[in-house]
Amino acid sequence: MAERLVAGVDSSTQSTKVVLCRASDGAVVGEASAPHPDGTECHPDRWWDALRRAGALLERADAVAVAAQQHGMVALDADGEVVRPALLWNDTRSAPQARALVEELGGARVWAEQTGSVPVASFTVSKLRWMAEHEPENARRTERVLLPHDWLTLRLGSDGPVTDRGDASGTGYWSPAEGVYLPDVLRAALGRDAEPPRVASPGERVGTTPWGAALAAGTGDNMGAALGLGLRPGDVVLSIGTSGTAFAVADAPAADPSGLVAGFADATGRFLPLVCTLNAARILEAAASLTGATLDELSALAPAAEPGAGGLTLLPYLDGERTPDRPDATGVLTGLTTANATRENMARAAVEALLCSLADAVDHLAAQGVRPRRTLLIGGGARGEAVRALAPAILGTPVTVPEPAEYVALGAARQAAWALAGTPDPPDWPPPPATEYTADRVETDVRARYAALRDTAPALGTAAEQGR
C-alpha cells in the first residue's frame, strides 16, 4: 500500500509555504512557496493565487490543513464576496477603536476574563469597529467575518465557514475559557449582527477538497507552530519572524488584565498564552540597511563587539509596538558617541534589542504562571548565528534551537494527518533535531539599560508627534 501523504499550508504575512509530508512520521517529501504583496492590508484573492501556485503539490495529498496569520479581518457580504481588502494583524490604524472598546465593555479586567485578552489594534474586533466608523457602508454589507485561514479553508472545500478554537481565540469575540462566541461583543464592534464561522473540534475533518482529500479545520500560525514542534506544557517558544512571539502550551486558560499576555487557545484542546511584538526580524533588517551589511554580515559583526555594544542601547519600536501597547512609537537609539559609532556596535545593539524585547515577553508569560521547562528559538530571524549565540546571555537560560524548518506548515500537516486518521490525539511525530546553546554569564547590565530606556521612552515623544 502506498504511503499516505498530507499537506500543510502556512499562509503568512509575507508568503504562502506548503509542505508535503508522510502521514506516518511527518517526513517532508516536497515543498513550495509563493510571495504575498507587502503591506498591512491584502485582498484574500492574492492568498488564493499564491496557494494555487502549489496546486500540483497539494493534489498529491490525502489530507490538507491551512495555518495562517492570526487576526486578519475578512469581511464577506450576503453572496460570500469579499467586502474590502483584509486588514492584517500588523495594521495599527484601529488602535483608538481598541481603546474605546475596552472602555465601553467593562474595562481590561472584564475583557481578560471573558475573552482571555485585552484587545489592541491587532485584534479582529478592533478592526471591525474601525470599519464601522470609517467605512459604514462596508460594515452594513458585512454578513460574515472570517479569518485568513478560515477563508482559504472555505475555498478549498470545507462544509461551510469553519474555524478552530486556536484562531477563534484571537478575534476578541470568542471565549477560550468557555468555548463560545460572544455575539454582544461582535455586535458592539461592527454595529450590527454578523455570523462568525463554526468552531470545529480539534482533529475534526471539516470537508473534502476538489481532488478528494480530507480537509482539516486549520488554525492560526502560532498554534500551527506549536503543533509542528510537538510542544508540551512548560515548553516556551520564541519565534522571530515579521513579528516576535513568545508562547507556551498550558493546561489552563490565561486572563491577563494588563493586556500584555494574550490568553489564546491552542489547536489541540489546551491553551497557548502568547506575547506578541510588532518588531522582530525587521530590527535586524533595519540595522543591516543602516550599516550597509547583509544579514549574514550583520550576524558576523555583532559578536565582534563587546557585550553592551560599547554603550549603545536600541529601543526597537520601529513600526510602533504591540507589547507594550505603543502603536505610535518609533525606535530610539541612545548612548551614541564618536568612539562607539561602529558597524560592530550597531549590529550588536540591534541583536541585543531584539533579544531584550523577547526576554521581556518571557517575563510576562512567567507572571501568568508559565514555568519554562525549556526555551526554543525558531523563525527566520533565529537562523543568524549572532542571535543564537547571544540569546542565552540575554535570556539567562540555555536555548534550544530546532533545525530550521517550516514549523507552521508542519503543524498544519500534522493536523491534516490527525483529521485523516480520525484518532483522539494528533499523530506522534518525532521531534526535530536541535542544538543547545549556553552562555558563560548572564548580561544583566544589558537588560537593565534596555529596561531603563523602555520605561523612559514615552517621554521622548510618539511617532504622531514627530510627524510620522
Secondary structure, 3 states (H helix, E strand, C coil): CCCCEEEEEEECCCEEEEEEEECCCCCEEEEEEEECCCCCEECHHHHHHHHHCCHHHHCCCCEEEEEECCCCEEEECCCCCECCCEECCCCCCCHHHHHHHHHHCCCHHHHHHHHCCCCCCCCHHHHHHHHHHHCHHHHHHCCEEECHHHHHHHHHCECCCEEEHHHHCCCCCEECCCCEECHHHHHHHHCCCCECCEEECCCCEEEECCCCCEEECCEEHHHHHHHHHCCCCCEEEEEECCCEEEEECECCCCCCCCCCCEEEECCCCCEEEEEEECCCHHHHHHHHHHHCCCHHHHHHHHHHCCCCHHHCEEECCCCCECCCCECCCCCEEECCCCCCCCHHHHHHHHHHHHHHHHHHHHHHHHHCCCCCCEEEEECHHHCCHHHHHHHHHHHCCCEEEECCCCHHHHHHHHHHHHHHHCCCCCCCCCCCCEEEECCCCCCHHHHHHHHHHHHHHHHHCCCCCCCC
